[in-house]
Amino acid sequence: MCHAHHHHEMRRPLGFLVALWILKRLKSKPEHGYKLSEEVNRELGLDVPRPHVYAILRRLEEKGLIVGEWKTDEPGPARRVYRITELGVEFLRRWLDFLKKVRHALDKILEGE
């Protein structure tokens, strides 16, 4: 399998993991997109380009899982601050439950590697 194709295939699940990380992060407090894009790679040990993170934020907002608001009361340019919605909290909870099962299965598959 050619590497470029393989890399493209891998981006989808990575984007989903980034989306879940963002939801979990926003569950503790609202945050600027810029800050999220800075932290996600450090936290997850990934290399997701900033435009991808913004695209994920847009998609989460379109699905009603988060809401972005322009904050103009702070000095400097207006920045969009995101917070999680009730729908987002429910979506996150269901996926985290599922991923715990997946993690158990992965541990079995990766054992002894």
Secondary structure by P-SEA (a helix, b strand, c coil): ccaaaaaaaaaaaaaaaaaaaaaaaaaabbbbaaaaaacccccccccccaaaaaaaaaaaaaaccbbbbbbccccccbbbbbbbcaaaaaaaaaaaaaaaaaaaaaaaaaccc
